[in-house]
Amino acid sequence: MISKIKKDIAIEEKIEALLQQMTLEEKIGQMSQVRHFDDITLEEIKTKYIGSVIHTQGPLPGNDALEWQEKFSQMQQQALETRLGIPLLFGVDAVHGQNTYEGATIFPHNIGLGASGNVDLVQKAAAITAIESQATGFNWVFSPCVAIPFNEKWGRVYEAFSESAELTAALTRASVKGHQDQEGKFGVMATAKHFIGDGATDFGIEGGNTSLSQEEVFQRLLLPYQAAIEEGVGAIMASFNTLNGISMHAHKALLTDLLKDKLNFEGMIVSDWKAYSRFGGNDIINAGIDMVMAVDGDLDMFQEGVKIGVLNGEIPEERIDDAVRRILRQKYRLGLFDDPYPDKSLIEKIGKKDHRDLARQAVRESLVLLKNENNALPLNKQTKVVVVGEFGNNSGLQSGGWTINWQGSTENYKGATTILEGIRKFSEYKVIYDPDGTVPVTDVDVALVVVGETPYAEFFGDIGGEMNLFQLTLTERHQNYIQNYVERGIPTVVLLISGRPLVVTHEIEQSNAFIAAWLPGSEGDGIAEVLYGAYDFKGKLPHSWPKSVEDYHGKYGPNYWDDTIMPLFPLGFGLSYDKIL
């Protein structure tokens, strides 16, 4: 396998010349990634030779994009003042837009983009994410997630495009290209994650054990990584899960022998959170991890442990040199040695109209119509509508996890439009809003009942996991929203906001129309554009849709490759206003 990005001889010569000058401490410093708060001081960027800084949940770098840039520029200045002047990488979990910055354009989560199936759209969304990430000071994003979910109980289903490896590979290629290729120049470094088996753990447990054979891993999970490598992805992130009991962070056969040697991956392998202390110390370095998230108190332990490991022969120095070569290669490719500071002129592009227009297109194309009995949809401008449920007027709830905060938000955020606001743009009548299903509404033609899952991220969203906060069905409260309007004899259109298919067979039967809207992000008014017929439904299910909770008695959900469990709707199903797509 060959990457589309050819090795640059001049860059390789610069890397070797720089490597020859580096001390062991400087090399280990390049392998260190820390937060801009708590883990490090400005002075320690210089004294500990830090290679990368991340922004994650915690104190913000500043009050606006300019202050974010200035904070990261101060840190970059420290790095440039070291003996060798090696610039920093700044990374962020921008997984559906620059979702850590309030006011940025937030796209539908990957599950929605998977429903669109639109390669060009995914590439353009990634390019916008790259621009808005650069505008806030970053040159590296931890995206795209290219997992293949096997079980809806997994709390990260929405981070993945589809259960189809082929569709995931196509959209992965588009995402990597969009992030990294800005009119022939490198944009931001993309990261394919989490290698490998993160979505295929037994019973959908985040960070659990994946019991697939190596042959099954290659057959079902590897294709998107091959696509990412061919497209020249700069980084691959190792996964929290184990594979048949072996931690992926310490899995040399897959990290080094497969990724680096057989697949010719020339980028760098980055660890996930606190990997050094969690997954085996120096074992993860020998397995092939190049850069370590040395966070939450891990930095000194990591740097001292690796130094001792090299000095006592536990870690070959050639392994350290390989890691540093890969890190420096990406810094050179990004042009950081020549232009290390963020571009202030990009700030005005954050959340601008054409970015939001594309995000609204993504919302429209992500919607999947599962039922439309007696042409309940489209609505017309004379239709008297009541919008029901707290999700109907809350941009935080409609956006899911990894939005402004790690676990998402339950409040409106800057720059976003809600579903209710979109409906009110179209309707010629005053739209009634019933946030909790208690308003005594009678004189309406249709009830748009918006139900779904409150935001979550990672293991917090596992169903039946240690947090045990979520379920495969709607909450009783949301079921009652639908039931109350059905009992009144009011035609009911249900809009499901969720990070995964849920068991809603009864609710689909009750309703006149039913739409899977996934997690649409900041442009909620894109939903109204389709409900009112300004655009037709285009979305197709990126996952098989379950018919009952009983379908989850085994390790996996009702996936398209498992013909022992028949789904309610198959992968690829979706209606339009006049036909099945």
C-alpha positions in Angstrom: 0.0 0.0 0.0 1.3 3.4 -1.0 0.3 6.8 0.4 -0.6 9.5 -2.2 1.8 11.8 -0.3 5.3 10.9 -1.5 8.3 11.2 0.8 10.0 14.5 0.3 13.8 13.9 0.0 14.6 17.4 1.3 12.3 16.9 4.3 13.8 13.6 5.1 17.3 15.1 5.0 16.2 17.8 7.4 14.8 15.2 9.7 18.0 13.2 9.8 20.1 16.3 10.3 17.9 17.4 13.2 17.7 14.0 14.7 21.5 13.8 14.8 21.6 16.9 17.0 19.0 15.8 19.5 19.6 14.5 23.0 17.6 11.7 24.4 15.7 14.2 26.6 14.8 16.2 23.5 13.6 13.2 21.7 11.4 12.1 24.5 10.1 15.6 24.8 8.9 15.4 21.1 7.0 12.3 22.0 5.1 14.1 24.9 1.7 15.6 24.5 0.1 17.7 27.3 -2.9 19.9 27.9 -2.4 23.7 27.9 -3.7 23.8 31.5 -2.8 21.8 34.7 -0.2 19.6 33.0 2.4 22.2 32.1 3.6 25.7 32.6 4.8 28.0 29.9 8.4 27.6 31.0 8.1 23.8 31.0 7.2 23.8 27.3 10.9 24.9 26.9 12.5 22.9 29.7 10.7 19.6 29.0 11.0 20.0 25.2 7.3 19.4 24.7 6.2 18.2 21.3 2.5 18.7 21.3 -0.3 20.5 23.2 -4.0 19.5 23.3 -7.1 21.4 24.2 -9.9 19.3 25.9 -12.5 19.7 28.6 -11.3 22.3 31.1 -10.4 25.9 31.2 -10.7 27.7 27.8 -7.6 29.2 26.2 -9.4 32.6 26.1 -12.6 34.4 25.7 -12.6 34.6 21.9 -10.6 33.2 18.9 -8.0 35.9 19.0 -7.2 35.1 22.7 -7.1 31.3 21.8 -4.6 32.1 19.1 -2.6 34.3 21.4 -2.4 31.7 24.2 -1.1 29.0 21.8 1.3 31.5 20.2 2.8 32.1 23.6 3.3 28.4 24.0 4.7 28.1 20.5 7.2 30.9 21.3 8.5 28.9 24.2 9.1 25.9 21.9 10.9 28.0 19.3 13.2 29.3 22.0 14.6 25.9 22.8 18.0 25.0 21.5 16.7 23.3 18.3 13.6 25.5 17.9 11.2 22.6 17.1 7.6 23.9 16.8 4.6 22.5 18.6 1.6 20.6 17.3 -1.7 21.8 18.7 -4.4 19.1 18.7 -8.2 19.2 19.4 -11.1 16.8 19.2 -12.8 18.7 16.4 -15.0 15.7 15.4 -18.0 17.5 13.8 -16.7 21.0 13.2 -14.5 22.9 15.7 -17.0 21.7 18.3 -14.9 23.0 21.3 -15.4 26.6 20.3 -18.8 28.3 20.9 -19.8 30.1 17.7 -18.2 27.6 15.3 -20.1 25.7 12.6 -21.2 22.4 14.1 -22.0 19.7 11.5 -24.1 16.6 12.0 -22.1 13.9 13.8 -20.6 11.2 11.6 -23.6 8.9 11.8 -25.6 11.6 10.1 -22.9 12.2 7.4 -23.0 8.4 6.9 -26.7 8.6 6.3 -26.1 11.3 3.6 -23.6 9.0 1.8 -22.3 12.2 0.1 -18.5 12.0 -0.4 -18.3 15.5 -1.7 -20.3 16.9 1.3 -18.1 15.1 3.8 -14.9 16.4 2.2 -16.2 20.0 2.2 -17.4 19.7 5.8 -13.9 18.5 6.8 -12.3 21.4 4.9 -14.5 23.9 6.8 -13.6 22.1 10.1 -9.9 22.5 9.2 -10.3 26.3 8.5 -12.3 27.0 11.7 -9.8 24.8 13.7 -6.9 26.8 12.3 -8.7 30.0 13.1 -8.8 29.0 16.8 -5.1 28.1 16.8 -4.9 24.4 15.9 -3.0 22.4 13.3 -4.1 18.9 14.2 -7.6 17.4 14.7 -8.4 14.0 16.2 -10.8 13.1 13.4 -12.2 11.1 11.6 -13.4 8.3 13.7 -13.5 5.3 11.3 -14.9 2.6 13.7 -17.4 0.0 12.5 -20.0 -0.3 15.2 -21.3 -3.8 15.9 -23.7 -2.9 18.8 -25.9 0.1 19.4 -25.1 -0.3 23.1 -21.7 1.3 22.4 -21.6 4.9 23.6 -19.7 6.1 20.5 -21.9 4.8 17.7 -22.6 8.3 16.5 -18.9 9.1 16.1 -18.7 6.5 13.3 -20.0 6.8 9.8 -21.7 3.4 9.3 -21.6 -0.3 10.1 -20.7 -0.7 6.4 -16.9 -0.9 6.0 -17.2 0.1 2.3 -19.2 3.3 3.0 -17.0 4.1 6.0 -13.8 3.8 3.8 -15.3 6.1 1.1 -16.2 8.8 3.7 -12.9 8.3 5.5 -11.0 9.1 2.4 -13.1 12.2 1.8 -12.7 13.4 5.4 -8.9 12.9 5.4 -8.6 14.8 2.1 -10.9 17.6 3.3 -8.9 18.1 6.5 -5.4 17.9 5.1 -5.7 19.3 1.5 -6.4 23.0 1.4 -6.1 23.9 -2.3 -2.9 21.9 -2.6 -1.4 22.9 0.7 -1.6 21.0 4.0 -4.5 22.2 6.1 -4.6 20.4 9.5 -3.3 17.0 10.2 -6.1 14.4 10.4 -6.2 11.4 12.7 -7.9 8.1 11.8 -9.2 6.5 15.1 -9.3 4.3 17.1 -7.1 1.5 15.8 -8.6 -1.1 15.9 -11.8 -2.8 17.1 -13.2 0.1 19.1 -16.7 -0.3 17.8 -16.6 -4.1 17.7 -16.1 -4.9 21.4 -18.2 -7.6 23.0 -21.6 -6.3 24.1 -20.7 -2.8 23.0 -18.5 -1.9 26.0 -16.3 1.2 25.5 -12.7 0.1 25.9 -13.8 -3.5 26.3 -12.5 -6.7 24.7 -12.9 -7.4 21.0 -13.0 -11.1 20.5 -12.8 -11.2 16.7 -10.1 -13.3 15.1 -7.3 -11.5 13.3 -8.9 -12.6 10.0 -12.2 -11.1 11.0 -10.5 -7.9 12.0 -8.8 -7.6 8.6 -12.0 -8.5 6.8 -14.5 -6.3 8.6 -12.5 -3.4 10.2 -9.3 -2.7 8.3 -10.7 -1.2 5.0 -11.2 2.4 6.3 -7.6 2.5 7.7 -6.3 1.3 4.4 -8.2 4.2 2.7 -6.9 6.7 5.2 -3.3 5.6 4.7 -3.6 5.7 0.9 -5.0 9.3 1.3 -1.9 10.2 3.4 -3.4 10.6 6.8 -0.9 12.1 9.2 -1.8 10.3 12.4 -3.6 7.2 13.6 -4.8 7.0 17.2 -4.6 3.7 19.1 -7.8 2.4 20.8 -8.8 1.8 24.4 -10.0 -1.7 23.7 -8.2 -5.0 23.9 -8.1 -7.5 21.1 -8.5 -11.0 22.5 -7.1 -9.8 25.8 -4.1 -7.8 24.4 -4.2 -4.0 24.8 -4.3 -2.3 21.5 -1.8 0.3 22.8 0.7 -2.6 23.4 -0.2 -4.6 20.3 3.1 -4.6 18.4 1.8 -7.1 15.8 -0.8 -4.6 14.7 0.7 -1.2 15.4 4.2 -1.9 14.0 4.1 -5.1 12.0 0.8 -4.3 10.3 0.4 -0.6 10.2 4.0 0.6 9.8 5.6 -2.4 8.0 3.0 -4.1 5.9 0.7 -1.1 5.2 3.6 1.3 4.9 2.0 3.9 7.2 4.5 6.8 7.4 2.6 9.0 9.8 2.7 8.8 13.6 0.7 6.7 16.0 -0.7 8.7 18.9 -1.9 7.2 22.1 -5.3 7.9 23.7 -5.8 9.5 27.1 -3.2 8.6 29.8 -2.1 5.6 27.9 1.3 5.3 29.5 0.0 4.7 33.0 -3.1 2.8 31.8 -1.8 0.4 29.2 1.6 -0.8 30.1 4.2 1.9 30.4 7.2 1.3 28.1 5.4 -1.7 26.5 3.3 0.8 24.5 6.5 2.5 23.2 8.0 -0.8 22.1 4.7 -1.7 20.5 4.8 1.3 18.2 3.2 4.3 19.9 5.0 7.5 18.8 3.4 10.3 20.7 1.8 9.8 24.2 -1.0 11.8 25.8 1.0 12.4 29.0 -1.9 14.0 30.8 -3.4 14.1 34.3 0.0 13.7 36.1 1.6 11.3 33.6 4.2 13.6 32.1 7.1 13.2 34.5 6.3 9.5 34.9 6.4 9.1 31.1 9.5 11.1 30.4 11.5 9.5 33.2 10.2 6.0 32.5 11.1 6.1 28.9 14.5 7.6 29.6 15.3 4.9 32.1 13.9 2.3 29.6 16.3 3.5 26.9 19.3 3.7 29.2 18.8 0.1 30.6 18.1 -1.4 27.2 14.4 -2.0 27.7 13.6 0.3 24.8 15.9 0.4 21.7 16.9 3.9 20.9 16.1 3.1 17.3 12.5 2.9 18.4 12.7 6.4 19.9 14.3 7.6 16.7 11.5 6.1 14.6 8.9 7.9 16.7 10.7 11.2 16.5 11.2 10.9 12.7 7.4 10.4 12.3 6.6 13.4 14.5 9.1 15.7 12.7 7.9 14.5 9.3 4.4 15.8 10.1 5.7 19.1 11.5 7.6 19.6 8.3 4.7 18.6 6.1 2.5 21.1 7.9 5.0 23.8 7.2 5.4 24.6 10.9 9.2 25.2 10.7 8.5 28.0 8.3 5.2 29.3 9.5 4.5 28.1 13.1 1.9 30.7 14.2 -1.9 30.7 13.6 -3.3 33.0 10.9 -5.4 35.8 12.4 -7.1 36.5 9.1 -9.0 33.1 9.4 -10.9 34.3 12.5 -13.5 36.1 10.5 -14.3 32.8 8.8 -15.6 31.1 11.9 -19.3 30.3 11.6 -19.7 32.4 8.4 -22.7 32.0 6.1 -21.3 29.7 3.5 -20.0 27.4 6.2 -23.4 27.3 7.8 -25.1 26.8 4.5 -23.0 23.6 3.9 -23.8 22.4 7.4 -27.5 23.0 6.7 -27.2 20.9 3.5 -25.6 18.2 5.6 -28.6 18.3 8.0 -31.0 18.0 5.1 -29.2 15.1 3.5 -28.7 13.2 6.8 -32.5 12.9 7.6 -33.9 9.4 7.0 -37.6 9.1 6.5 -38.8 5.7 8.0 -42.5 6.2 7.7 -44.9 8.6 5.9 -48.4 7.3 6.2 -51.1 9.0 4.0 -48.6 11.7 3.0 -48.5 13.2 6.5 -45.4 15.0 5.1 -44.5 17.4 3.6 -46.1 20.1 5.7 -47.4 23.3 4.0 -47.2 26.9 5.2 -50.8 26.8 6.2 -50.5 23.7 8.4 -51.1 24.6 12.1 -48.2 23.0 14.0 -47.4 22.3 17.6 -43.8 21.4 18.3 -43.6 19.1 21.3 -40.7 18.3 23.6 -37.6 20.1 25.1 -35.5 18.8 22.2 -37.5 21.0 19.8 -36.0 24.3 21.0 -32.6 23.4 22.3 -29.4 23.4 20.1 -27.4 21.7 22.8 -29.8 18.7 23.0 -29.9 18.5 19.2 -26.1 18.4 18.8 -25.1 15.5 21.2 -21.8 14.9 22.9 -18.5 16.6 21.9 -20.3 19.9 21.5 -18.9 22.9 23.4 -18.3 20.4 26.2 -17.0 16.9 26.2 -20.3 15.5 27.3 -22.3 18.0 25.3 -24.7 20.6 26.5 -28.3 20.8 27.5 -28.5 24.5 26.7 -28.6 26.6 23.6 -25.2 27.8 22.4 -24.0 30.7 20.3 -24.7 30.8 16.5 -27.0 27.8 16.4 -30.6 27.6 15.2 -33.1 25.2 16.8 -35.7 23.0 15.1 -38.5 25.2 16.4 -36.9 28.3 15.0 -36.7 26.6 11.6 -40.4 25.6 11.7 -41.4 29.2 12.6 -39.5 30.5 9.5 -41.8 28.5 7.3 -45.2 28.6 9.0 -47.7 31.3 8.2 -49.4 30.6 11.6 -48.1 31.1 15.1 -46.4 27.8 15.9 -47.3 26.5 19.4 -44.5 25.2 21.5 -45.3 22.5 24.1 -41.9 21.9 25.8 -43.1 19.2 28.2 -46.2 17.8 26.7 -48.6 19.5 29.1 -50.0 22.4 27.0 -53.8 21.7 26.3 -53.5 21.9 22.5 -56.5 21.2 20.3 -56.7 23.5 17.3 -53.7 22.2 15.4 -53.3 20.1 12.2 -50.2 18.2 13.2 -48.0 17.6 16.2 -44.2 17.5 15.5 -43.0 15.5 18.5 -39.2 15.8 19.0 -37.8 13.0 21.2 -34.4 11.5 21.8 -31.3 10.9 23.8 -29.7 13.5 26.1 -26.0 14.2 25.1 -23.3 11.8 26.1 -19.8 10.9 25.1 -17.6 7.8 25.4 -18.4 5.3 28.2 -21.0 7.7 29.7 -23.2 6.7 26.7 -22.8 2.9 27.0 -26.1 1.1 27.5 -25.8 -1.2 30.5 -22.3 0.1 31.2 -20.8 1.3 34.4 -22.7 4.7 34.2 -26.0 2.9 33.2 -27.7 6.2 32.2 -29.1 5.2 28.9 -31.4 2.6 27.3 -32.2 1.2 23.9 -35.8 2.6 24.0 -37.2 6.1 24.5 -37.7 7.3 28.1 -41.1 6.9 29.5 -41.5 10.7 29.4 -40.8 10.8 25.7 -43.0 7.9 25.0 -45.8 9.8 26.8 -45.3 12.9 24.6 -46.2 10.7 21.6 -49.0 8.8 23.3 -50.7 12.0 24.5 -51.0 13.5 21.0 -52.0 10.2 19.4 -54.8 9.8 22.0 -56.1 13.2 21.2 -56.4 12.2 17.6 -53.9 14.7 16.3 -51.8 13.5 13.4 -48.3 13.0 14.8 -44.9 13.3 13.1 -42.0 12.0 15.3 -38.5 13.4 14.9 -35.9 11.2 16.7 -32.7 13.0 17.8 -30.3 10.2 18.7 -26.7 9.0 18.4 -27.8 5.6 17.3 -30.8 3.6 16.1 -33.1 2.9 19.0 -35.9 0.4 19.5 -38.9 2.5 18.6 -41.1 -0.1 16.8 -44.2 0.9 18.8 -43.6 4.6 18.4 -43.2 4.1 14.6 -46.5 2.2 14.5 -48.3 4.9 16.5 -47.0 7.9 14.4 -48.2 9.1 11.0 -44.6 9.9 10.0 -41.3 9.0 11.6 -37.8 10.5 10.9 -34.4 9.6 12.1 -32.6 12.9 12.5 -29.5 11.7 14.3 -27.5 14.6 15.9 -27.8 17.5 13.4 -25.5 20.1 15.1 -25.9 23.8 14.9 -28.1 24.2 11.9 -31.5 22.9 13.2 -33.4 24.9 10.6 -32.2 22.5 8.0 -34.8 20.0 9.3 -37.7 22.4 8.6 -36.5 22.8 5.0 -37.2 19.1 4.4 -40.3 18.9 6.5 -41.9 21.7 4.5 -40.9 20.1 1.2 -38.3 22.7 0.1 -36.0 19.7 -0.3 -36.8 16.0 -0.5 -35.5 13.3 1.9 -32.2 11.8 0.7 -30.8 10.0 3.7 -30.4 6.3 3.9 -29.8 4.2 7.0 -26.1 3.9 7.7 -27.0 1.1 10.2 -29.6 -1.7 10.3 -32.5 -0.6 12.5 -33.4 -2.9 15.4 -36.9 -4.1 16.0 -36.7 -5.2 19.6 -34.6 -5.1 22.8 -34.5 -8.9 22.6 -32.3 -8.7 19.5 -29.4 -7.7 21.9 -29.0 -11.0 23.8 -25.6 -11.6 22.2 -22.4 -9.7 21.7 -23.6 -7.7 18.8 -26.7 -5.9 17.5 -28.7 -6.7 14.4 -26.1 -5.8 11.9 -26.4 -6.3 8.1 -23.7 -9.0 8.1 -25.5 -11.1 10.7 -28.4 -12.8 9.1 -29.5 -14.5 12.3 -31.3 -11.3 13.5 -33.7 -9.6 11.1 -33.7 -5.8 11.6 -36.9 -3.7 11.4 -35.3 -1.8 8.5 -32.1 -2.9 6.6 -29.0 -0.9 6.0 -29.6 1.6 3.2 -33.4 1.9 3.8 -34.9 5.3 3.4 -38.1 6.8 2.0 -38.6 10.0 0.0 -41.9 11.8 -0.5 -43.0 9.5 -3.4 -40.9 6.4 -3.2 -38.3 4.2 -1.4 -34.8 5.6 -2.2 
